[in-house]
Amino acid sequence: MPVGKVDRSKLGEQIAKDEADRTKGNTFFQPDDGKNNVRILPPGPSSDVVFVKTATHWGVGPNRENFNCPCAADKEADCFLCQTVYKLSKSKDEDENALADSLRAKKSWLYNIIDIDDLDAGIQVAAFGVTIHNDILVYLKDADDEYGDITDLEDGTTLVITKTGKGMNTKYDTRARRNRSALPDVILTLLETEDPIDLSTVRPIAPNDKQKAAFEGGSAEEDDEEEDEPVRKTKGKAKPAPVVVDDDDDDEDEAPAPKSKGKSKPVVVEDDDDDDDDDEAPAPRRSFGEKLRTNRAK
């Protein structure tokens, strides 16, 4: 069977579309020094959550690879690196203790956000550490009080994240503006056609054999493709992207207990719905665009 030639024009279109699909709505927010005006977005139709907790093992092995930890979502998950950290931390060797500290997973919380000072960036993903996350939680819990629903597209609240200091001395302070407001028209128009990313897909988990191979300096037998990580956009000149917007000093020293060799307990999902119509499919959730077009037409 003869081998055909590649149509370069179609190949170029395919590559351009693939790159656009992989980066669309998936850029990482990086705060500037001083004040940063940010809006937290509500979940899109593919998700029910405003934020997702993650944890990452940074700088693993001689190639300094990064691996997202399954224990962020399930403390009893089987994670090679968490077990390695646990063993090294129990060693009497100071170098092994130091290695354990460097490999310990750092927690962060992912949000879909809009940078009011950089509207051209569109929807971005922010990886906030515990300090900023806890500050945001204060306002999220305040939905029925002074600040209302800060994630509301047309009656929400802008958060001012102030960054001061450098390096290990970097500090963040998060305050909500007093006046509620709608997002700028350019963003509302964007959201008519583009939904926030499903945050649970941003940082996929690598299998244990790949973690082990990276730690030992080898390579896993399976597909060694790099996991997609959100592209980090910056304002002005390019600058190094931080791992997490603020460091998490509350990392736990205790690794999850090793999995037993017996069968794992099944996960039981309790159904609190008393309806008898179990076969009835739920109504599809409307996209941001549908909701916005309906509201703006009123």
N, C-alpha and C positions, 0 to 999 in steps of 0.2 A: 504494500500500500504506500503510495508516494506521500512524502511529508510536505505539507503546505507551508507557505511563507507567512510570517507574522505581518499583519496589517498594522504598521507603525502608528497610523492615525488613531485607529480604534484602541490600540494598546495604550496610547497616551491618554485617551479619554477614560479608559478603565482605571488606570493608575491614579489619575486626578480625582476620579469619583471615590476610589477606595480611600485615598488620603483625606478627602473631605469628610467622608462618613466616619472615619476613625477619630477625627479631631473635633467634629461638630459638637458643641455644647460640652466639651470635655477638657477645658483649660483650667489650670490651677491658678488660683488667686495668690498673689504675693504682695503683702502690704508694703507701702513706702514708709520711710521715717515720718513721724508726725501723725497727723490725723488722716484716717481713711474712712470714707462714708460708704457704708455697706448695707444692702437690703438682703435679708434672709428670705428665700423663696419657699412657698409651700410645696408639698410633694406633687409630682405630676401624676398622670393617670396610670403609670406603670408601678407606682409605689404608694405606700401609706404612711411613710415616715418623713420627718423634716431633716433628721440627721441619722448617720450610721456610725457606730463605733468601730474603729479599726485599730490594729496594732502591727507594727512592722519591726522586723529584725534587720538592722542596717549594717552594712559593711561586713558581710559574711565571707570568710575565707580569703585567700590571696587575691582574688579578683574583686573583692569588696562588693559583692552582690547583695541585693535587698530582697527580703522575702516577707510577704504579708502573713500574719499569724492567725490560724484558725481559732485560737483560744480567745480572741477578742469577742467572738460571738458565742463561744461555748468553752467554758473553762476546763471541761473534761475532754476537749478535742485532742486528738493524737498529733502532736507537733514535735518533730525531731529536734528542732532548735531549742524549744522550751525545755525538753528533757536534757539536752546537752548543757544548757545554762544551769539547770538544777544540779547536775552532777559536778560541774566545774565550781559552782559556788560552795559545794561541800568539801572541796579539796583543801588540803593544808598548804598548797602551793600558792603563793601570792600572785604569781603570773597567771595561773589558771583562774583565780578569783577575779583578777582584772579583766581577763577575757570574758568571763561570765557577765561582768557589768557592761562591757561594750556590746555584747550580743543580746542582752535582755531587750525584749520587745518594748518599743515606745508607743504609748497609746495616742490616738488622735481621733477627732470626730469630723466626719465629712458633711459639708453642707452645700447646697446649691445657693449661690449668691449672685448679686449684681453689684459691681463696683460703680457707685454713682459718679466717681471721679474719672472713670474710664468706660463709658457706655459702649464704645466701639468693641470692647472685649466680649460683650454679650453675656450669656450665662457662663459662669465659672464655678469650679469646684474649689472649696476652701477646706484645708486640713487644719483644724484648730486644735491646739493642745488644751489641757485641762483648765487653765486659767480663763481663757476666752470662752470655752464651752460652758463653764459654770456661770460666767457672767450672762451669757445668752439665755441659759436656762431660767434665770431670774425673770427675764422679760417674757419668755415663752409661758411661764406659769402665771403671768399677770394678765392673761387674755381677757378676763372679765373686770379688770380694774383700770388703773390709770392709763396704761399704754395700749390696751386692746390687743388684737391679734397682730403682732409685729410682722407676720408673714403675708398679711392681706395685700393683694396687688394694688388695690385702689384706696385703701384706708389703713395702710400699714405704717410702720415706724422705721426710720433710718437709724442704724447703729453707728456710732463713731468709735472706731478702734484706733487708739493712739499708741504708736510704737516709739519707744525711747530706748537709748542705750545701744550697745554693740555687742556682738558675740554672746558670750555666756552671761553678760550683764543686760541683755535685751529684756525689756519689760513691756507689757501690754495692759492697757486700761480700756474697758468697753463700757460705753454709756449710750443710752437711748435718747434721741432728740425728743423734745416735749410735744412737738406738733406732728400729728399724723398727716400723711400725704399719699397721693397716688404715685406709682412709678412713672418716670418720664414717658411721654408718648412713644418715643423711639423703641423703648423696651417693651411697652405694651403691644406695639405692633409686631415686634419680634416674637413675642410669646403667643401671638395668634397662629404662628406656623411652627414654632419650636418649643418643645416641652423640656423641663429640667431633666437631667440624666437620672437614671435609676442608680442611686448611690451604691447599692449592693453589688454592682457590676464593676465599680471603679478599680478595686484592688483585688483581683482574683488570688486564690490561694494556690501555692505551688505544692506538688506532692512531696512526701518525705524523702524519697530517693533523690530528688533534685536538690533539696536542702542539704542532704548528707553529702552529695557529690561536691557542692559548692564549698561546704565547710572543710572538706578534706582536700580540696584543690583538684578534684577530678571532674568528670562530666557524666551526667545521667545518660542511660541508654535511650531514654525516650526522647521525643521531639524537644529540641533545645531552643525553640523560638522564645524570644523575649516577650514577657507579658506586657500588654499595653498599659501604659501609665499616662494619665492625663498630661497633655502638653502644658508647660508652664508659661503663660504669657506675662510679660512685664511691661510696665509703662516706661517710655523713653528708652534709654540705652539698656542693653541686655545686662543682667546681673545674676549672680549665682542664686539658684532657687533653694530656699530652705526646705528641709524635710518636713517640718511641721511648723506652723506659725508661732507656736510657743511651746517650750519644752514641758514635758510632763514629769514632775518630780514625785508623783505618787505611784510609780511603777512597783508592782508587787514582786517580792523576792521568791515567793513560793510558786513553783511550777505546777501545772496540773498533774494530778496523780496518773501514773502510767495505766494504760488500759489493761484490764484483766484479760486473760486468755479465753475466758468463757464467753458466752454469747452476751452481747450488749443488750441492755434493757430497751424494749421498744418504746418509741416516743408516742405517747397517747395524746391526741388532740381532742380536747373536750368541746363538744358542741353545745353552746348555751342557748341556741336558737330553738324555741319550742314549736316552730312552724312545722307542719306536716308536709309542706311542699318541698321535699328534699331534692326532687328532680328538676325543680325550676331553676334555670340559670340566672345568675345575678345580672342586673342591667349593666351594660358597659359604661365605664366611667368616661365622662366627657373630658376632652383635652382642654388645656388652658385656652387654646384658641376659640373653641366653641363657647366656653364660659365668657370670655372677654367680648366676643362678638355679640353675644346675647345681652350682656350688661351695657355695652357701649351703644347698642341700638335703642335702648330704652330712653 
